Amino acid sequence: MMDHANWMPRIAHSICIGCGECIALCPTGALGQREGKANLIAPSLCTYCAACESVCPVNAIELPYLVVLVNSSHREES
């Protein structure tokens, strides 16, 4: 079973400068500020749009991705 917490945006609080750009850009309101740093305050609202990752000026946010390779020779023919 996959732990969905592993697939949420990760914010490096040691790097975050608290500029709020990610919070302002988040279309769902999943991000907020706590103790002057960006935080994922509503994980259930996150749609994984990656806007926060791309706008962060110090690269404090990363979204982990799972790459799945499909071997086409094992696919069933219709």
C-alpha positions in Angstrom: 0.0 0.0 0.0 1.3 3.4 -1.0 1.6 6.0 1.7 0.1 9.2 0.3 2.2 11.4 2.6 5.3 10.4 0.6 3.7 12.0 -2.5 2.9 15.4 -1.1 5.0 18.6 -1.7 8.1 18.6 0.5 9.2 21.9 2.0 12.7 22.3 3.3 12.1 24.7 6.2 15.8 25.2 6.6 15.9 26.7 3.1 12.5 28.5 3.0 12.8 32.2 3.3 9.1 32.7 3.9 8.5 35.0 0.9 5.0 33.6 0.5 5.1 33.4 -3.3 4.1 29.7 -3.2 1.2 30.4 -0.9 -0.1 33.3 -3.2 0.2 31.1 -6.3 -1.4 27.9 -4.8 -4.7 27.6 -6.6 -6.4 25.5 -3.9 -5.2 27.1 -0.7 -3.3 24.0 0.4 -0.3 26.0 1.4 -0.1 28.5 4.3 2.5 30.0 6.6 3.5 28.8 10.0 6.2 30.3 12.0 7.3 32.4 9.0 7.7 29.5 6.7 5.6 27.8 4.0 3.7 24.8 5.1 1.3 22.3 3.6 -1.6 23.2 5.8 -4.4 21.3 3.9 -2.8 18.3 2.2 -6.2 17.0 1.0 -6.6 20.2 -1.1 -3.3 19.7 -2.9 -3.8 18.8 -6.6 -0.1 18.3 -7.3 -0.1 21.1 -9.9 3.6 21.9 -9.1 3.0 25.7 -9.2 4.7 26.0 -5.7 7.8 24.1 -6.8 8.3 26.2 -9.9 7.8 29.6 -8.2 10.0 29.1 -5.2 13.0 31.4 -5.6 15.3 29.3 -3.3 14.1 25.8 -4.5 12.8 24.9 -1.0 9.9 22.9 -2.4 10.0 19.6 -4.3 7.4 17.3 -5.5 8.4 13.7 -5.6 7.4 11.9 -8.8 7.0 8.2 -9.4 8.1 7.1 -12.8 6.5 3.8 -14.0 7.9 2.1 -17.1 5.6 -0.1 -19.0 7.0 -2.9 -21.1 4.8 -2.9 -24.2 5.7 -6.5 -25.0 3.6 -7.6 -22.0 0.5 -5.7 -23.0 -2.5 -7.6 -24.2 -3.5 -7.2 -27.8 -7.1 -6.1 -28.4 
